[in-house]
């Protein structure tokens, strides 16, 4: 039977990835602070983008429900006033609904 591979030679490897991209004329502490600050700023921007996207999705869902209600009301003829139904752009609302669904 074969002996398993011994991975112990990699147990105490010293990683210096952060130092490899540092210019020799820049202090390492300054470089680490700058990298940390840019990471924090990027994470804050990503969080703000997520929040904005969620708000946009919520407003799109609300608008889609409004369009569906208006289309159902027009289709059933329960609008009451025929002049109001003529003012509604049914095709335009259908196109807008499709656009909201494909986002």
C-alpha positions as CSV (number, residue, x, y, z in Angstrom):
1,X,0.0,0.0,0.0
2,X,1.3,3.5,-0.9
3,X,2.2,6.0,1.7
4,X,0.1,9.3,1.8
5,X,1.6,12.6,0.7
6,X,3.2,14.6,3.5
7,X,2.0,18.2,3.4
8,X,3.8,19.3,6.5
9,X,6.5,21.2,4.6
10,X,3.8,23.9,3.8
11,X,2.7,24.3,7.5
12,X,5.0,27.3,8.2
13,X,5.0,29.2,5.0
14,X,5.3,32.9,5.4
15,X,3.0,34.8,3.0
16,X,4.0,38.3,2.0
17,X,1.4,39.1,-0.7
18,X,0.8,42.5,0.7
19,X,4.4,43.5,0.4
20,X,4.9,42.3,-3.1
21,X,2.9,45.1,-4.7
22,X,4.4,47.8,-2.5
23,X,6.8,50.2,-4.2
24,X,10.3,50.3,-2.6
25,X,10.0,54.1,-2.0
26,X,6.7,53.8,-0.1
27,X,6.5,53.1,3.6
28,X,4.9,49.7,4.2
29,X,2.6,51.2,6.9
30,X,1.4,54.0,4.6
31,X,0.8,51.4,1.9
32,X,-1.2,49.2,4.2
33,X,-3.3,52.2,5.4
34,X,-4.0,53.2,1.8
35,X,-5.0,49.7,0.8
36,X,-7.3,49.4,3.9
37,X,-8.9,52.8,3.2
38,X,-9.5,51.9,-0.5
39,X,-11.0,48.5,0.5
40,X,-13.3,50.2,3.1
41,X,-14.4,52.9,0.5
42,X,-15.0,50.2,-2.1
43,X,-17.1,48.2,0.4
44,X,-19.1,51.3,1.3
45,X,-19.8,52.1,-2.3
46,X,-20.9,48.5,-3.0
47,X,-23.3,48.7,0.0
48,X,-24.7,52.0,-1.2
49,X,-25.2,50.4,-4.7
50,X,-27.0,47.4,-3.2
51,X,-29.3,49.8,-1.2
52,X,-30.0,51.8,-4.3
53,X,-30.8,48.7,-6.4
54,X,-33.1,47.4,-3.7
55,X,-35.0,50.7,-3.6
56,X,-35.2,50.7,-7.4
57,X,-36.6,47.2,-7.4
58,X,-39.2,48.1,-4.7
59,X,-40.4,51.2,-6.7
60,X,-40.5,49.1,-9.9
61,X,-42.6,46.5,-8.1
62,X,-45.0,49.2,-6.9
63,X,-45.3,50.7,-10.4
64,X,-45.8,47.3,-11.9
65,X,-48.7,46.6,-9.5
66,X,-50.2,50.0,-10.4
67,X,-50.1,49.3,-14.1
68,X,-51.6,45.8,-13.6
69,X,-54.5,47.3,-11.6
70,X,-55.1,50.0,-14.2
71,X,-55.0,47.5,-17.0
72,X,-57.4,45.2,-15.2
73,X,-59.7,48.1,-14.5
74,X,-59.7,49.1,-18.1
75,X,-60.2,45.5,-19.3
76,X,-63.2,45.0,-17.1
77,X,-64.7,48.3,-18.0
78,X,-65.1,49.2,-14.3
79,X,-63.6,52.6,-14.7
80,X,-67.0,54.3,-14.5
81,X,-66.1,57.2,-16.8
82,X,-65.5,56.3,-20.5
83,X,-63.5,59.5,-21.0
84,X,-61.0,58.4,-18.4
85,X,-60.5,55.0,-20.2
86,X,-59.8,56.8,-23.5
87,X,-57.1,58.9,-21.8
88,X,-55.3,55.8,-20.6
89,X,-52.5,54.6,-23.0
90,X,-53.1,50.8,-22.8
91,X,-50.3,49.9,-25.2
92,X,-47.9,52.3,-23.5
93,X,-48.7,50.7,-20.1
94,X,-48.1,47.3,-21.5
95,X,-44.7,48.3,-22.9
96,X,-43.8,49.9,-19.6
97,X,-44.8,46.8,-17.7
98,X,-42.7,44.6,-20.0
99,X,-39.8,47.0,-19.5
100,X,-40.1,46.7,-15.8
101,X,-40.2,42.9,-15.9
102,X,-37.0,42.7,-18.0
103,X,-34.9,44.8,-15.7
